[in-house]
Amino acid sequence: MMRIDAPKHLPSVDRLVNAQAVQGLVQDHGAPLVTRSAQGILEQARQSVLAGGTTDMAALVRALRDDIERVLRPSLRPVYNLTGTVLHTNLGRAPLPQSAIQAMVEVARGASNVEFDLDAGKRGDRHRHAEALLCQLTGAESALVVNNNAAAVLLTLNTLARRKEVPVSRGELIEIGGAFRMPDIMARAGCKLVEVGTTNRTHRTDFEASIGPRTALLMKVHTSNFEIKGFTKEVSEQDLARIAHAHDLPLVTDLGSGTLIDLEPYDLPHETTVTEALHAGADLVTFSGDKLLGGPQAGIIAGRRDLIDKLKRNPMTRAMRPDKVTLAALQAVLRLYTNPARLVHELPALRLLARDPAEIEHLTSRLVTPVQARCQAFDVAVAQTFSQVGSGALPVDRLQSAALKITRPDLRRPGGTLNRLAKTFRDLPVPVIGRISEDALWFDLRCLEDEEGFVQNLKDLTLP
Ligand SMILES: *Cc1c(COP(=O)(O)O)cnc(C)c1O
């Protein structure tokens, strides 16, 4: 093979694209993509040769192949979530059950009756697909599904409180990350926030004093990602409902995570269920589909039929409507809730949250050797840790878990080395995401169920 050590000896774009070894790429990916890539590769080669480097035809073809592979690789890919945060918003929140995946595939493949009434043979209502099950599982009169809970809150406020006032406790004016701030959502919904009480203490009398002729509704926001401790007072949902109803106003509760079942039998801390919120007197409850519910991204509004009907008539609903794939998945997930005895086996989010710490520890012990074999310079050990639910649910309570703890005890400041190691794990065919703290790289194995795939994946680990 001829060494190329001057720009004039580089092939032209045409010659590279027409080279015998490149014809497979042209056939698979088309000439336009290969040509564009070849232009970039040749420019890089020109720079490198000018800087005193050399190349040859085989190296150019390899670079071309790598470049095309990089361009075509999907940017949205599965990863191993070993961060210890089960419902990790940045990592896609709840993993879906097999039955939901199946349902999504079936409606994605072709036509479906998403908005078609098969009995009447004419246009139907897409919202009915999840509604019956939601009503059965929560006791609500009616329910509506939108794209996410932020949309559910926005739609509710815009429909029921536009150009009117909404009193909210100062202790509940929360930010949930990802730029969801209750005061901003209120403003965008066109309603006027009336701050009630103080950050740590809000009394019934504060709410009563806040109600005037322009008040549209009372609102309770589940403070999902923090807890106020110490000298505190909040108005209970029952009291708030009583005050609202005495003034003929609806009570809207934003539960955030909202679960449909009592989590205590699974050794998880209690989280207000949708049914409880409705029983306490909420007229509408809003919650996410992909937090504790364990389903697809969605926002669910459940409660009084007359209010839900108003929401459905808001033109904004059209801009927030869920697609058929989401509805198929949500319906499949809700169906699992009809049989609570099997739920913990079939719903991955609950299965992971309720996973036995001893089982996680056994798994961790089994993986020390294969991981250690790939990270010779590091120390790999089993360590106790605590997982989090994530997505703002149950913020304070932590779940006992086990992790692979990777350290470099010989280094006084291992930070940079650990960061590079973490990057190497993220560069694997299926990226492995952990977290760095206390001078260690931690892989919490609570969310690892595919042990064999994980070990296979490690074969590609190349340490710098
Ligand atoms: C998470 C959360 C939201 C936003 O829900 P998304 O489904 O992420 O849009 C709104 N309110 C509360 C209280 C939350 O916890």
The ligand as a Gaussian input file, in Angstrom:
#p B3LYP/6-31G(d) Opt

LIG

0 1
 C      -43.218000      15.589000      38.156000
 C      -44.220000      16.592000      38.562000
 C      -44.858000      17.381000      37.605000
 C      -44.524000      17.299000      36.137000
 O      -44.865000      16.063000      35.617000
 P      -44.284000      15.604000      34.180000
 O      -44.980000      14.310000      33.922000
 O      -42.815000      15.491000      34.345000
 O      -44.659000      16.652000      33.212000
 C      -45.803000      18.285000      38.050000
 N      -46.099000      18.416000      39.349000
 C      -45.506000      17.655000      40.317000
 C      -45.875000      17.864000      41.732000
 C      -44.528000      16.712000      39.944000
 O      -43.923000      15.979000      40.866000

